[in-house]
Amino acid sequence: MNSLAILLGVLLFSFAITSAVIVPFINMLYYLKFQRAKQETRDVFGMLTPIFNAFHKQKAGVPVGGGLLVITVVSILFAILLPLLEYFGIAITSVHTNNTAEVNILFFTFLSFAILGLYDDIKKFFRLQTKGFFGLSMKYKLFFELILAFVISLMIYNSLGISIVNIPFVATFDLGIWYIPFAAFTITAFANAVNVTDGLDGLAAGVLMISLFGLWLLSASILDVPLSLFIALWLGSLISFLYFNVFPARIFMGDVGSLAFGATLAVVGLLLGKSFGLLIIGAIFVIEVASSLAQLIAKRTFKRRLIPAAPLHLTLQKMGWEEPKIVQRAWIVQILLTLFGVWLTSLQ
């Protein structure tokens, strides 16, 4: 059996397992009252966000925590299937000589950011917080994200010896020890980018699915079995989640999913040595978080908005675009960007 058949089978198996348990999982979330509540949200400066509240009030009561299910399914299946493939004599090849370190980095990223996001979700939805943006105040949330990102970056630099950034048609730069802050910034940025993008039904999950297909092609092309297997499992579970997350959503991923998925997406790009390509393959996420950051700076510095609402998808809603229209067009744009990003990085 060839590797493509195995990976496709793994994807379908992950999809089937997630599909079998997701409806009982949604019912459990209802039972635990782990749902989006009616509340007035505030931005990082503590200012009310009336546009966000107006467009999202109808989403109150929808269960949150789908990311936890995806993370659990993927982690368990990955821990079982990787050694099983080796047991049956399938070579576990990788672009890195240290397969164990690569697997440890993937697991640590996926689970550590999930724990941070889950803590934030629990505080948020059980109303345990007294102030701040949702659960953790934004500065503390960012502090913990940076700590985790620096630990992961140290692991990538020390265990795998990665320190190079390649820009197609320009040059390859060896950043040396400066690769650590570069990687930490990339991981933190993408964790928040997916978190910011996760505002419309199916938007973040759909864009992530398309981006992962691009990274899956790249990992398979260099015969990186651990990464290819991990992404295949992630894709299968994510597709099942997306079925219930499209408009009108029956479940949201929550911070437990968005933080873990964003950070791990960045780490996959870094492990593949495609940090520049990641900017294109994950461009929708980059645009969304950049629009939010620019808006915050403008409000802080000039006391006025740069765009009608941030992130960008809220501006489109304010312009009168229907939610499904925004999401579907974002998917189409993301497909083209992913194809371009894979093509560009394949020219190296």
C-alpha positions as CSV (number, residue, x, y, z in Angstrom):
1,M,0.0,0.0,0.0
2,N,1.4,3.4,-1.0
3,S,1.8,6.3,1.4
4,L,-1.0,8.4,-0.3
5,A,-3.5,5.6,0.3
6,I,-2.4,5.3,4.0
7,L,-2.7,9.1,4.6
8,L,-6.1,9.3,2.9
9,G,-7.3,6.3,4.9
10,V,-6.1,8.0,8.1
11,L,-7.9,11.2,7.2
12,L,-11.2,9.3,6.6
13,F,-10.7,7.3,9.8
14,S,-10.2,10.5,11.8
15,F,-13.3,12.0,10.2
16,A,-15.4,8.9,11.0
17,I,-14.3,8.8,14.7
18,T,-15.0,12.5,15.2
19,S,-18.4,12.2,13.4
20,A,-19.4,9.4,15.7
21,V,-18.8,11.3,18.9
22,I,-19.5,15.0,18.0
23,V,-23.3,14.9,18.5
24,P,-23.0,13.4,22.0
25,F,-20.2,15.9,22.7
26,I,-22.5,18.8,21.7
27,N,-25.2,17.4,24.0
28,M,-22.6,17.2,26.8
29,L,-21.7,20.8,26.3
30,Y,-25.3,21.8,26.6
31,Y,-25.6,19.8,29.8
32,L,-22.5,21.5,31.2
33,K,-23.8,24.9,30.1
34,F,-20.6,25.5,28.2
35,Q,-22.3,27.9,25.9
36,R,-21.8,31.4,24.5
37,A,-23.5,33.8,26.9
38,K,-25.2,37.1,26.3
39,Q,-22.7,39.6,27.4
40,E,-21.2,43.0,26.5
41,T,-17.7,42.4,25.1
42,R,-14.8,44.8,25.4
43,D,-11.6,45.3,23.4
44,V,-8.1,45.2,24.8
45,F,-8.4,48.7,26.1
46,G,-11.6,47.9,28.0
47,M,-13.8,49.8,25.5
48,L,-17.2,48.4,24.6
49,T,-17.5,46.8,21.2
50,P,-21.1,47.5,20.1
51,I,-20.7,46.4,16.5
52,F,-19.4,43.0,17.6
53,N,-22.2,42.7,20.2
54,A,-24.9,43.6,17.6
55,F,-23.8,41.1,15.0
56,H,-23.2,38.3,17.5
57,K,-26.1,38.5,19.9
58,Q,-28.0,35.8,18.0
59,K,-25.2,33.4,18.6
60,A,-25.8,33.3,22.4
61,G,-26.5,29.8,23.7
62,V,-24.5,27.9,21.1
63,P,-22.1,25.4,22.7
64,V,-18.4,26.3,22.7
65,G,-15.6,23.8,22.9
66,G,-15.5,22.0,19.6
67,G,-11.7,22.5,19.4
68,L,-11.3,20.4,22.5
69,L,-12.9,17.4,20.7
70,V,-10.7,17.8,17.7
71,I,-7.6,18.1,19.8
72,T,-8.5,15.0,21.8
73,V,-9.3,12.9,18.8
74,V,-6.2,13.9,16.9
75,S,-3.8,13.5,19.9
76,I,-5.1,10.1,20.8
77,L,-5.1,8.8,17.2
78,F,-1.6,10.2,16.5
79,A,-0.2,8.6,19.7
80,I,-1.6,5.3,18.6
81,L,-1.1,5.3,14.8
82,L,2.5,6.6,14.5
83,P,4.1,3.7,16.5
84,L,1.6,1.3,14.8
85,L,2.9,2.3,11.4
86,E,6.4,1.7,12.5
87,Y,5.4,-1.7,14.0
88,F,4.1,-2.8,10.6
89,G,7.3,-1.9,8.9
90,I,6.4,1.5,7.4
91,A,9.4,3.8,7.4
92,I,8.9,6.9,9.5
93,T,10.9,9.2,7.3
94,S,11.3,12.9,8.1
95,V,13.1,16.0,6.8
96,H,14.6,16.1,10.3
97,T,16.9,13.5,11.7
98,N,15.3,13.6,15.2
99,N,11.7,12.3,14.7
100,T,11.1,12.2,18.4
101,A,11.8,15.9,18.9
102,E,9.5,16.7,16.0
103,V,6.7,14.7,17.5
104,N,7.3,16.2,20.9
105,I,7.2,19.8,19.5
106,L,3.9,19.1,17.7
107,F,2.3,17.6,20.9
108,F,3.6,20.3,23.2
109,T,2.3,23.1,20.9
110,F,-1.1,21.5,20.3
111,L,-1.7,20.7,24.0
112,S,-0.1,23.6,25.8
113,F,-2.0,26.3,23.8
114,A,-5.2,24.2,24.2
115,I,-4.8,24.2,27.9
116,L,-4.3,28.0,27.9
117,G,-7.4,28.4,25.7
118,L,-9.5,26.0,27.8
119,Y,-8.6,27.9,30.9
120,D,-9.7,31.1,29.3
121,D,-13.0,29.5,28.0
122,I,-13.8,28.1,31.5
123,K,-13.3,31.5,33.1
124,K,-15.3,33.2,30.3
125,F,-18.3,31.0,30.2
126,F,-18.7,30.3,33.9
127,R,-18.3,34.0,34.6
128,L,-15.3,33.5,36.9
129,Q,-13.6,36.7,35.6
130,T,-14.0,40.1,37.2
131,K,-12.4,42.2,34.4
132,G,-10.5,42.0,31.2
133,F,-11.2,40.8,27.7
134,F,-13.5,37.8,28.1
135,G,-11.6,35.4,30.4
136,L,-7.9,36.3,31.0
137,S,-7.1,40.0,30.7
138,M,-5.4,40.5,27.3
139,K,-2.0,41.3,28.7
140,Y,-1.8,38.2,30.8
141,K,-3.1,36.1,28.0
142,L,-0.4,37.5,25.7
143,F,2.2,37.0,28.3
144,F,1.5,33.2,28.7
145,E,1.3,32.9,24.9
146,L,4.7,34.4,24.5
147,I,6.2,32.2,27.2
148,L,4.9,29.0,25.5
149,A,6.0,30.3,22.1
150,F,9.5,30.9,23.3
151,V,9.7,27.4,24.8
152,I,8.5,25.9,21.6
153,S,11.0,28.1,19.6
154,L,13.8,26.9,21.8
155,M,12.8,23.3,21.2
156,I,12.8,23.9,17.4
157,Y,16.2,25.7,17.5
158,N,18.0,23.4,19.9
159,S,16.5,20.0,19.1
160,L,16.1,20.3,15.3
161,G,18.7,22.9,14.6
162,I,16.4,25.1,12.5
163,S,17.6,28.7,12.1
164,I,17.1,29.4,8.4
165,V,14.4,31.5,6.7
166,N,14.1,31.2,2.9
167,I,12.5,33.9,0.8
168,P,11.9,32.6,-2.7
169,F,13.8,34.5,-5.5
170,V,15.5,36.7,-2.8
171,A,17.8,34.8,-0.5
172,T,18.1,32.3,2.4
173,F,18.9,33.9,5.7
174,D,20.5,32.1,8.7
175,L,19.2,34.0,11.7
176,G,21.2,32.0,14.2
177,I,19.9,32.5,17.7
178,W,17.7,35.3,16.5
179,Y,15.5,32.6,15.0
180,I,14.1,32.0,18.4
181,P,12.3,35.4,18.8
182,F,11.3,35.2,15.1
183,A,9.7,31.8,15.6
184,A,8.1,32.9,18.9
185,F,6.6,36.0,17.2
186,T,5.3,33.8,14.4
187,I,3.7,31.3,16.7
188,T,2.1,34.0,18.9
189,A,0.8,36.0,15.9
190,F,-0.9,33.0,14.3
191,A,-2.4,31.8,17.6
192,N,-4.1,35.2,17.9
193,A,-4.8,35.5,14.2
194,V,-7.0,32.3,14.2
195,N,-8.6,33.5,17.5
196,V,-9.5,36.8,15.9
197,T,-10.8,35.2,12.7
198,D,-13.0,32.8,14.6
199,G,-16.0,35.3,14.6
200,L,-18.3,34.0,11.8
201,D,-19.8,30.5,11.4
202,G,-17.3,28.4,9.5
203,L,-14.8,31.2,8.8
204,A,-11.8,30.2,10.8
205,A,-12.3,26.4,10.5
206,G,-12.9,26.6,6.7
207,V,-9.8,28.8,6.1
208,L,-7.8,26.6,8.4
209,M,-8.9,23.4,6.5
210,I,-7.7,24.9,3.2
211,S,-4.4,26.1,4.6
212,L,-3.8,22.6,6.1
213,F,-4.4,21.0,2.8
214,G,-1.6,23.2,1.4
215,L,0.8,22.3,4.2
216,W,-0.2,18.6,3.8
217,L,0.9,18.7,0.2
218,L,4.2,20.2,1.2
219,S,4.9,17.7,4.0
220,A,4.0,14.7,1.7
221,S,6.2,16.0,-1.0
222,I,9.3,15.8,1.3
223,L,8.2,12.5,2.8
224,D,7.8,13.8,6.3
225,V,5.7,11.0,7.7
226,P,5.1,12.4,11.3
227,L,3.9,15.7,9.9
228,S,1.8,14.2,7.1
229,L,0.1,11.8,9.5
230,F,-0.6,14.6,12.0
231,I,-2.1,16.9,9.4
232,A,-4.1,14.1,7.9
233,L,-5.7,13.3,11.3
234,W,-6.2,17.0,12.0
235,L,-7.9,17.5,8.6
236,G,-10.2,14.6,9.0
237,S,-11.4,15.7,12.5
238,L,-11.6,19.3,11.4
239,I,-13.8,18.5,8.4
240,S,-16.3,16.7,10.7
241,F,-16.3,19.7,13.1
242,L,-16.8,22.1,10.1
243,Y,-20.0,20.2,9.1
244,F,-21.5,21.4,12.4
245,N,-19.8,24.8,12.5
246,V,-21.1,26.2,9.1
247,F,-24.0,28.7,9.2
248,P,-26.0,28.4,11.3
249,A,-23.4,26.9,13.7
250,R,-24.3,24.2,16.1
251,I,-20.9,24.4,17.9
252,F,-18.0,26.8,18.1
253,M,-14.3,25.9,18.5
254,G,-13.7,28.3,21.4
255,D,-10.3,29.6,22.5
256,V,-9.3,26.0,23.3
257,G,-9.3,25.4,19.6
258,S,-8.4,28.7,18.0
259,L,-5.3,29.3,20.1
260,A,-4.1,25.7,19.7
261,F,-4.9,25.5,16.0
262,G,-3.2,28.9,15.2
263,A,0.0,28.1,17.2
264,T,0.2,24.6,15.7
265,L,-0.4,25.9,12.1
266,A,2.6,28.2,12.6
267,V,4.7,25.4,14.0
268,V,3.9,23.1,11.1
269,G,5.1,25.9,8.7
270,L,8.3,26.4,10.7
271,L,9.0,22.7,10.9
272,L,8.6,22.5,7.1
273,G,11.0,25.4,6.7
274,K,8.2,27.4,5.0
275,S,7.9,30.4,7.2
276,F,7.6,32.8,4.2
277,G,5.1,30.5,2.5
278,L,3.1,30.5,5.7
279,L,2.3,34.2,5.3
280,I,0.6,33.4,2.0
281,I,-0.9,30.0,2.9
282,G,-2.3,31.6,6.1
283,A,-2.9,35.0,4.5
284,I,-6.6,35.4,5.5
285,F,-5.5,34.9,9.2
286,V,-2.7,37.5,8.7
287,I,-5.1,40.0,7.2
288,E,-7.7,39.6,9.9
289,V,-5.2,40.0,12.8
290,A,-3.5,42.9,11.0
291,S,-6.8,44.8,10.6
292,S,-7.5,44.3,14.3
293,L,-4.0,45.5,15.3
294,A,-4.1,48.5,13.0
295,Q,-7.5,49.4,14.4
296,L,-6.3,49.2,18.0
297,I,-3.3,51.3,17.3
298,A,-5.4,53.9,15.5
299,K,-7.9,54.1,18.4
300,R,-5.1,54.3,20.9
301,T,-2.9,56.9,19.1
302,F,-5.4,59.0,17.0
303,K,-8.6,58.3,19.0
304,R,-10.4,57.3,15.8
305,R,-11.1,54.2,13.8
306,L,-9.0,53.2,10.8
307,I,-11.8,51.1,9.3
308,P,-15.5,50.9,10.3
309,A,-15.0,47.8,12.4
310,A,-12.3,45.3,13.2
311,P,-11.4,42.6,12.3
312,L,-12.1,43.0,8.6
313,H,-15.0,40.5,8.5
314,L,-16.9,42.9,10.9
315,T,-16.4,45.7,8.4
316,L,-17.9,43.6,5.7
317,Q,-20.9,42.8,7.9
318,K,-21.4,46.5,8.6
319,M,-21.3,47.1,4.8
320,G,-24.3,44.8,4.5
321,W,-22.7,41.5,3.5
322,E,-24.5,38.4,4.8
323,E,-22.4,36.1,7.0
324,P,-22.4,33.1,4.6
325,K,-21.4,35.4,1.7
326,I,-18.3,36.6,3.7
327,V,-17.3,33.1,4.7
328,Q,-17.7,31.5,1.3
329,R,-15.8,34.2,-0.5
330,A,-13.1,34.0,2.1
331,W,-12.8,30.3,1.4
332,I,-12.5,31.0,-2.4
333,V,-9.8,33.6,-1.8
334,Q,-8.0,31.2,0.6
335,I,-8.0,28.4,-2.0
336,L,-6.3,30.6,-4.5
337,L,-3.8,31.9,-1.9
338,T,-3.0,28.4,-0.8
339,L,-2.4,27.2,-4.3
340,F,-0.1,30.2,-4.9
341,G,1.7,29.7,-1.6
342,V,2.3,26.0,-2.3
343,W,3.5,26.8,-5.9
344,L,5.8,29.5,-4.7
345,T,7.5,27.5,-1.9
346,S,7.8,24.5,-4.2
347,L,10.1,26.4,-6.5
348,Q,12.9,26.4,-3.9
